[in-house]
Amino acid sequence: MTKAAYRDHLGRPIVAVTGMGVITSLGQGLKDNWTALVGGVSGIHGITRFPVDGLNTRISGTVDFIELPVENPVERSYAYARETADEALAQAGLSGDFGGPLFLAAPPIEPDWRDRFALADRAPPSQRPGDAYDRFLAVLREKAEPALHEAWAFGAISERLADRFGTRGLPVTLSTACASGATAIQLGVEAIRQGRTDRALTIGTDGSVTAEALIRFALLSALSTQNDPPTKASKPFSKDRDGFVIAEGAATLVLESLESAVARGAKVLGILKGCGEKADHFHRTRSSPDGGPAIATIRAALEDAGIDESGIGYINAHGTSTPENDKMEYLSMSTVFGDTLANIPVSSNKSMIGHTLTAAGAVEAVFSIQTMLTGTLPPTINYTNPDPAIVLDVVPNVKRDARVSAVLSNSFGFGGQNASLVMTAEPA
């Protein structure tokens, strides 16, 4: 290949994906996850991690099959990230020190209720209203608790991953709500395009399903309350959708400049062709109902990729199954793609795995690339009552064989965080 063949339409290094790993409620590893996903299997189940008596939502897509030294969100998120990174690096054929930067999307961290109660039992009596944290600190000054410190430190996960995999430089931890996984990938793409590195390790992970997290999302009226049966609760773009199903998971993508990947004889799984991100100041949780920021995000991703609307063969939708977000996403897609949207298959992985929150953008990027590699479109399950206001080909209920060479994956999150990725097949 000539030097020019390794550059994109703007003269930047082309970014290849050479390794992928994934964990969701469907199982561990890309093979098991993909088999279940295209088979229309749901990983949603009743919650057993904590009591749910009296709660309106009693279902989730938690990952309960990974052994942990301690049960808390940091240990879960680290374990999921570690396992997917091991898988991705093995597929990429890389061992020893990774030698490139780490970009990690991780959930916001705060003390678990059980840890707070345990500290409260050891703390001195309250002297004034609102002094709980002063009392907690007094306990910790008397006796250091390294395990608690690590469980509460936002950067702890990335530091442990950096040590384990020998990444280069200060690891970057980010949290941009539901767009986080896609944002981590975008940062890796930009680092390679700017010539700062030949490879980057990008990970999205989330093991933060706790009683407190569930209750908080429930108070926002964001969660589905269709508990029975759990597998039928997540129904994106359906008329009777009533909220998302909170879930866990992780995904890792090894990114390399195409030139570097070819030089070392690596198998190229796909190309990160374009990234788009826009902020939305409409509301701290709700997306702008006019779809303006989401429209701008999709258009930015297409422009960055150097392709127009006709070049997209499949859309991996954000598709949360909330009444408002699905409606907004449809408005944004129909505005960008116009009449051609009717001919583009659009499906939602969340119908089967739930909403993996911080990890979602990375998990769905892996599935998007796998769609191109296998020529199989995952279905949107539970699609039995179509919303007449959302006219889409959602690949209803059953997978479809179709060769596509370019995929758009959307991630539209709380707090006005919007990101879209365009992925393409390996260039000839």
C-alpha positions as CSV (number, residue, x, y, z in Angstrom):
1,M,0.0,0.0,0.0
2,T,1.2,3.5,-0.7
3,K,1.6,6.1,2.1
4,A,-1.6,7.9,0.9
5,A,-3.6,4.7,1.4
6,Y,-3.0,5.0,5.1
7,R,-4.5,8.5,5.2
8,D,-8.2,9.6,5.2
9,H,-9.8,12.3,3.2
10,L,-8.4,15.0,5.5
11,G,-4.8,13.6,5.4
12,R,-5.1,12.1,8.9
13,P,-4.0,8.5,9.8
14,I,-6.8,6.0,9.3
15,V,-7.7,4.3,12.6
16,A,-8.2,0.6,12.6
17,V,-9.8,-1.7,15.2
18,T,-7.6,-4.8,15.8
19,G,-9.0,-6.3,18.9
20,M,-12.4,-6.4,20.7
21,G,-13.7,-7.8,24.0
22,V,-17.2,-7.6,25.6
23,I,-19.2,-8.6,28.7
24,T,-22.9,-8.1,29.1
25,S,-25.7,-9.8,30.9
26,L,-25.7,-12.2,27.9
27,G,-22.4,-13.6,28.9
28,Q,-18.6,-13.2,28.8
29,G,-16.8,-12.9,25.5
30,L,-17.6,-11.8,22.0
31,K,-18.6,-15.2,20.8
32,D,-21.2,-16.0,23.4
33,N,-22.6,-12.4,23.3
34,W,-22.9,-12.4,19.6
35,T,-24.6,-15.8,19.4
36,A,-27.1,-14.7,22.0
37,L,-27.6,-11.2,20.5
38,V,-28.4,-12.4,16.9
39,G,-30.5,-15.2,18.4
40,G,-32.8,-12.6,20.0
41,V,-32.0,-13.7,23.5
42,S,-32.6,-11.3,26.4
43,G,-30.3,-11.0,29.3
44,I,-32.7,-9.1,31.5
45,H,-33.7,-10.8,34.7
46,G,-35.0,-10.2,38.2
47,I,-32.6,-8.5,40.6
48,T,-31.1,-10.7,43.3
49,R,-28.1,-8.5,44.3
50,F,-30.2,-6.5,46.8
51,P,-33.7,-6.5,48.2
52,V,-36.3,-5.0,45.8
53,D,-39.4,-5.4,48.0
54,G,-41.7,-2.4,47.5
55,L,-39.8,-1.1,44.5
56,N,-41.6,-0.3,41.2
57,T,-38.7,-1.7,39.2
58,R,-37.3,-5.1,40.1
59,I,-35.4,-6.1,37.0
60,S,-32.0,-5.4,35.5
61,G,-29.3,-6.6,33.2
62,T,-26.7,-7.1,35.9
63,V,-23.5,-9.2,35.3
64,D,-23.5,-11.6,38.2
65,F,-21.1,-14.3,36.9
66,I,-17.7,-12.7,37.5
67,E,-15.9,-13.5,40.8
68,L,-15.0,-10.4,42.8
69,P,-12.8,-9.9,45.9
70,V,-15.2,-7.3,47.2
71,E,-18.8,-6.4,46.1
72,N,-18.8,-2.8,45.1
73,P,-19.2,-0.8,41.9
74,V,-15.4,-0.1,41.5
75,E,-14.5,-3.8,41.8
76,R,-17.2,-4.8,39.4
77,S,-16.3,-2.1,36.9
78,Y,-12.6,-3.0,37.1
79,A,-13.2,-6.7,36.7
80,Y,-15.4,-6.3,33.7
81,A,-12.9,-3.9,32.1
82,R,-10.0,-6.3,32.9
83,E,-11.7,-9.3,31.3
84,T,-12.7,-7.5,28.1
85,A,-9.2,-5.9,27.8
86,D,-7.6,-9.4,28.1
87,E,-9.9,-10.6,25.3
88,A,-9.3,-7.7,23.0
89,L,-5.5,-7.7,23.4
90,A,-5.4,-11.5,22.7
91,Q,-7.4,-11.0,19.5
92,A,-5.1,-8.1,18.5
93,G,-2.1,-10.4,19.1
94,L,-0.5,-8.0,21.6
95,S,1.2,-9.1,24.8
96,G,3.5,-7.4,27.3
97,D,3.3,-3.7,27.9
98,F,0.7,-2.1,25.6
99,G,2.8,1.0,25.1
100,G,0.0,3.3,24.2
101,P,-2.5,5.5,26.2
102,L,-5.6,4.3,28.0
103,F,-8.9,6.0,27.7
104,L,-11.5,4.7,30.1
105,A,-15.2,5.4,30.4
106,A,-16.1,4.6,34.0
107,P,-19.2,5.3,36.1
108,P,-19.3,8.1,38.7
109,I,-18.1,6.8,42.1
110,E,-19.5,7.4,45.6
111,P,-19.7,5.4,48.8
112,D,-22.1,2.5,48.8
113,W,-24.9,2.7,51.4
114,R,-23.6,-0.3,53.2
115,D,-20.1,1.3,53.5
116,R,-21.7,4.5,54.8
117,F,-23.7,2.6,57.4
118,A,-20.6,0.7,58.5
119,L,-18.7,3.9,59.0
120,A,-21.7,5.5,60.8
121,D,-21.6,2.7,63.3
122,R,-18.0,3.5,64.1
123,A,-18.4,7.3,64.0
124,P,-18.7,9.6,67.0
125,P,-22.2,10.9,67.8
126,S,-23.5,13.7,65.7
127,Q,-22.8,17.2,67.0
128,R,-24.9,19.2,64.5
129,P,-27.1,18.6,61.4
130,G,-25.3,17.6,58.3
131,D,-22.0,16.6,59.8
132,A,-22.1,13.0,58.6
133,Y,-19.1,13.3,56.3
134,D,-17.0,15.1,59.0
135,R,-17.8,12.1,61.3
136,F,-16.8,9.6,58.6
137,L,-13.5,11.4,58.0
138,A,-12.8,11.4,61.8
139,V,-13.1,7.6,61.7
140,L,-10.8,7.3,58.7
141,R,-8.2,9.5,60.4
142,E,-8.0,7.1,63.3
143,K,-7.5,4.1,61.1
144,A,-6.7,4.2,57.4
145,E,-8.9,2.0,55.1
146,P,-7.1,1.6,51.8
147,A,-9.8,-0.7,50.4
148,L,-12.4,2.0,51.0
149,H,-10.2,4.7,49.6
150,E,-9.8,2.7,46.4
151,A,-13.5,2.0,46.2
152,W,-14.3,5.7,46.4
153,A,-11.5,7.1,44.1
154,F,-12.8,8.0,40.6
155,G,-9.4,7.3,39.0
156,A,-8.7,4.0,40.8
157,I,-10.0,1.7,38.0
158,S,-7.9,3.3,35.2
159,E,-4.8,3.3,37.4
160,R,-5.1,-0.4,38.1
161,L,-5.7,-1.1,34.4
162,A,-2.7,1.0,33.4
163,D,-0.5,-1.0,35.8
164,R,-1.8,-4.3,34.6
165,F,-1.6,-3.7,30.8
166,G,1.5,-1.4,30.7
167,T,-0.2,1.6,29.1
168,R,1.8,4.8,28.4
169,G,1.3,8.1,30.1
170,L,-1.4,9.2,32.6
171,P,-4.6,7.1,32.1
172,V,-7.6,9.2,31.2
173,T,-10.9,8.5,33.0
174,L,-14.0,10.1,31.7
175,S,-17.7,10.2,32.4
176,T,-20.1,11.7,29.9
177,A,-23.2,9.8,31.0
178,C,-24.6,7.4,28.4
179,A,-22.2,8.7,25.7
180,S,-19.1,7.8,27.8
181,G,-18.1,4.6,25.9
182,A,-18.3,6.4,22.6
183,T,-16.4,9.4,24.0
184,A,-13.5,7.1,25.1
185,I,-13.3,5.7,21.6
186,Q,-13.3,9.2,20.1
187,L,-10.4,10.3,22.4
188,G,-8.4,7.2,21.2
189,V,-9.1,8.1,17.6
190,E,-8.0,11.7,18.1
191,A,-4.8,10.6,19.8
192,I,-3.8,8.5,16.8
193,R,-5.0,11.0,14.2
194,Q,-2.9,13.7,15.9
195,G,0.2,11.5,15.7
196,R,0.6,11.3,19.5
197,T,0.5,7.5,19.4
198,D,0.2,4.5,17.0
199,R,-2.2,2.7,19.3
200,A,-4.7,3.3,22.0
201,L,-6.6,1.1,24.5
202,T,-10.2,2.3,24.8
203,I,-12.6,0.8,27.4
204,G,-16.1,1.5,28.5
205,T,-17.2,-0.3,31.7
206,D,-20.1,-0.1,34.2
207,G,-20.8,-2.2,37.2
208,S,-22.7,0.4,39.1
209,V,-26.1,-1.2,39.6
210,T,-26.9,-0.7,43.2
211,A,-30.1,-0.1,45.2
212,E,-29.3,3.6,45.3
213,A,-28.7,3.8,41.5
214,L,-31.9,2.0,40.8
215,I,-33.9,4.3,43.1
216,R,-32.4,7.4,41.7
217,F,-33.2,6.5,38.1
218,A,-36.7,5.4,39.2
219,L,-37.3,8.8,40.8
220,L,-36.6,10.3,37.4
221,S,-39.3,8.0,35.9
222,A,-36.6,6.7,33.6
223,L,-36.9,3.0,34.3
224,S,-39.4,0.4,33.0
225,T,-41.8,-1.0,35.5
226,Q,-42.9,-3.9,33.3
227,N,-41.3,-6.5,35.5
228,D,-43.1,-9.6,34.4
229,P,-41.7,-11.1,32.4
230,P,-38.3,-9.3,32.7
231,T,-37.3,-10.3,29.1
232,K,-40.2,-8.4,27.6
233,A,-39.5,-5.1,29.4
234,S,-37.1,-3.4,27.0
235,K,-39.0,-2.6,23.8
236,P,-37.4,0.3,21.9
237,F,-39.5,2.2,19.4
238,S,-42.7,0.3,20.5
239,K,-45.9,2.1,21.4
240,D,-46.0,0.6,24.9
241,R,-42.4,1.3,25.8
242,D,-42.2,2.8,29.3
243,G,-38.5,3.2,30.2
244,F,-35.1,1.7,30.0
245,V,-33.8,-1.4,31.8
246,I,-30.7,-0.6,33.9
247,A,-27.8,-2.9,33.1
248,E,-24.1,-3.6,33.4
249,G,-21.3,-4.5,31.0
250,A,-18.0,-3.5,29.4
251,A,-16.2,-3.5,26.1
252,T,-12.7,-2.9,25.0
253,L,-11.5,-1.9,21.5
254,V,-7.8,-1.9,20.6
255,L,-7.3,1.0,18.2
256,E,-4.2,1.4,15.9
257,S,-3.2,3.4,13.0
258,L,-3.9,1.4,9.9
259,E,-0.3,1.7,8.8
260,S,0.9,0.3,12.2
261,A,-1.6,-2.5,12.1
262,V,-0.6,-3.6,8.6
263,A,3.1,-3.3,9.3
264,R,2.9,-5.8,12.1
265,G,0.5,-8.1,10.2
266,A,-2.5,-7.6,12.4
267,K,-6.0,-8.5,11.3
268,V,-8.0,-5.4,10.8
269,L,-11.6,-5.9,12.1
270,G,-12.9,-2.5,11.0
271,I,-12.2,1.2,10.7
272,L,-13.2,4.1,13.0
273,K,-14.1,6.4,10.2
274,G,-15.8,9.3,11.9
275,C,-16.7,10.7,15.3
276,G,-19.2,13.5,16.2
277,E,-20.0,15.0,19.6
278,K,-22.2,17.9,20.6
279,A,-23.4,19.3,23.9
280,D,-27.0,19.9,24.7
281,H,-27.9,22.6,27.3
282,F,-31.6,21.9,27.3
283,H,-31.9,20.0,30.6
284,R,-29.7,18.2,33.1
285,T,-31.3,14.8,32.2
286,R,-33.7,15.2,29.2
287,S,-32.6,15.6,25.6
288,S,-33.8,18.6,23.6
289,P,-37.2,17.5,22.2
290,D,-36.4,19.2,18.9
291,G,-33.5,16.8,18.4
292,G,-31.2,19.7,17.4
293,P,-28.0,18.6,19.3
294,A,-28.5,15.0,18.2
295,I,-29.0,16.1,14.6
296,A,-25.8,18.1,14.8
297,T,-23.9,15.2,16.3
298,I,-24.9,12.7,13.5
299,R,-24.0,15.2,10.9
300,A,-20.7,15.9,12.5
301,A,-19.8,12.2,12.6
302,L,-20.7,11.9,8.9
303,E,-18.7,14.9,7.9
304,D,-15.7,13.7,10.0
305,A,-16.0,10.3,8.2
306,G,-16.1,12.0,4.8
307,I,-19.3,10.2,3.7
308,D,-22.9,11.4,3.1
309,E,-26.1,9.9,4.3
310,S,-26.4,7.5,1.4
311,G,-23.2,5.7,2.6
312,I,-24.7,4.4,5.8
313,G,-26.1,0.8,5.5
314,Y,-27.1,0.2,9.1
315,I,-27.8,2.2,12.3
316,N,-27.1,0.9,15.7
317,A,-29.5,3.1,17.6
318,H,-29.2,4.5,21.1
319,G,-32.7,3.0,21.4
320,T,-33.2,3.2,25.1
321,S,-37.0,2.3,25.2
322,T,-37.9,5.5,27.0
323,P,-40.9,7.3,25.5
324,E,-39.1,10.6,25.0
325,N,-35.6,9.5,24.0
326,D,-36.8,7.1,21.3
327,K,-39.0,9.8,19.8
328,M,-36.2,12.3,19.8
329,E,-33.8,9.9,18.2
330,Y,-36.3,9.1,15.5
331,L,-36.7,12.8,14.8
332,S,-33.0,13.3,14.6
333,M,-32.4,10.4,12.2
334,S,-35.3,11.3,10.0
335,T,-34.1,14.9,9.8
336,V,-30.6,13.8,8.8
337,F,-31.5,10.9,6.4
338,G,-34.8,12.1,5.1
339,D,-36.7,9.6,2.9
340,T,-33.6,7.3,2.7
341,L,-34.2,6.4,6.4
342,A,-36.9,4.0,5.3
343,N,-34.4,1.9,3.5
344,I,-31.8,1.8,6.4
345,P,-32.2,-1.0,9.0
346,V,-32.1,0.5,12.5
347,S,-32.0,-1.8,15.5
348,S,-31.4,-1.5,19.3
349,N,-29.1,-3.8,21.2
350,K,-30.6,-2.5,24.4
351,S,-33.8,-4.5,23.7
352,M,-31.7,-7.6,24.7
353,I,-28.9,-6.3,27.0
354,G,-30.6,-3.3,28.6
355,H,-28.9,0.0,29.0
356,T,-25.3,-0.5,30.1
357,L,-24.9,3.2,30.9
358,T,-21.3,4.3,30.8
359,A,-20.3,1.2,28.8
360,A,-23.1,1.4,26.2
361,G,-21.2,3.3,23.5
362,A,-18.3,0.9,23.6
363,V,-20.4,-2.2,23.8
364,E,-22.5,-1.1,20.8
365,A,-19.4,-0.2,18.8
366,V,-18.2,-3.7,19.2
367,F,-21.5,-5.1,18.1
368,S,-21.6,-2.6,15.1
369,I,-18.2,-3.9,13.9
370,Q,-19.3,-7.5,14.4
371,T,-22.4,-6.7,12.3
372,M,-20.1,-5.8,9.3
373,L,-17.8,-8.8,9.9
374,T,-20.6,-11.4,10.0
375,G,-23.1,-9.9,7.6
376,T,-25.8,-10.3,10.3
377,L,-28.0,-7.5,11.6
378,P,-29.1,-8.0,15.3
379,P,-32.9,-7.7,15.8
380,T,-34.9,-5.3,18.0
381,I,-36.8,-7.8,20.1
382,N,-40.2,-7.3,21.8
383,Y,-41.4,-5.3,18.8
384,T,-45.0,-6.4,18.7
385,N,-46.8,-3.1,19.1
386,P,-45.2,-0.6,16.7
387,D,-45.4,3.1,17.5
388,P,-47.2,4.6,14.5
389,A,-45.3,7.9,15.1
390,I,-41.9,6.2,14.6
391,V,-41.7,4.6,11.2
392,L,-38.5,2.6,11.1
393,D,-37.2,-0.7,9.8
394,V,-36.2,-1.9,13.3
395,V,-35.2,-5.5,12.1
396,P,-38.1,-6.7,14.2
397,N,-37.7,-9.7,16.5
398,V,-35.5,-11.8,14.1
399,K,-31.9,-11.3,12.9
400,R,-31.4,-10.5,9.2
401,D,-28.6,-11.4,6.8
402,A,-27.3,-8.3,5.1
403,R,-23.9,-7.2,4.0
404,V,-23.2,-3.6,5.1
405,S,-19.9,-1.7,4.8
406,A,-20.7,1.4,7.0
407,V,-22.5,1.7,10.3
408,L,-23.6,4.6,12.4
409,S,-23.8,4.1,16.2
410,N,-25.6,6.7,18.3
411,S,-25.1,7.5,22.0
412,F,-27.3,10.3,23.4
413,G,-26.9,10.7,27.2
414,F,-28.1,12.6,30.2
415,G,-26.7,16.1,30.8
416,G,-26.6,16.9,27.1
417,Q,-23.8,14.5,26.2
418,N,-24.2,13.3,22.6
419,A,-21.8,11.2,20.5
420,S,-22.0,9.3,17.3
421,L,-19.5,7.0,15.6
422,V,-19.2,6.0,12.0
423,M,-17.5,2.6,11.5
424,T,-16.6,1.0,8.2
425,A,-15.3,-2.3,6.9
426,E,-11.6,-2.7,6.2
427,P,-10.5,-0.8,3.1
428,A,-9.5,-2.9,0.1
